[in-house]
Amino acid sequence: MRGNLLVLAILVVTQAFAFSQTAKHKNTITGCLTSTTIGKRKEYRLVDQKRNKNIAYSKTVDLGPYVGQSVTLVGDVSATPSTDEGTREPMPVFLVFEVQPASGNCK
């Protein structure tokens, strides 16, 4: 009986540890998605409802079809901002996991 409890405890702790390692901290930002080309690289930006500019990128989601639209981005904010090459101002970097259509107009 004692051995079964030990095995069960190990399984529960192992699964909890594995889940904590793969879970991502999700944030959302909503605004207008734009793009610009810097050299040969396309860069996406989202200006949120408070007029904050964010550099948006994704390893899994094609952001191109959403340019010019109001969207909600689900993802994670980098702890280190990037410097915008055009204006030289620091901007938060947002890693996008998911894109959802949002209400509102892009101007």
Buried (B, 14 or more C-beta within 10 A) or exposed (E): EEEEEEEEEEEEEEEEEEEEEEEEEEBEBBBBBBBEEEEEEEBBBBBBEEEEBBBBBBEEBEBEEBBEBBBBBBBBBBEEBBEBEEEEEEBBBBBBBEBEEBEEEEE
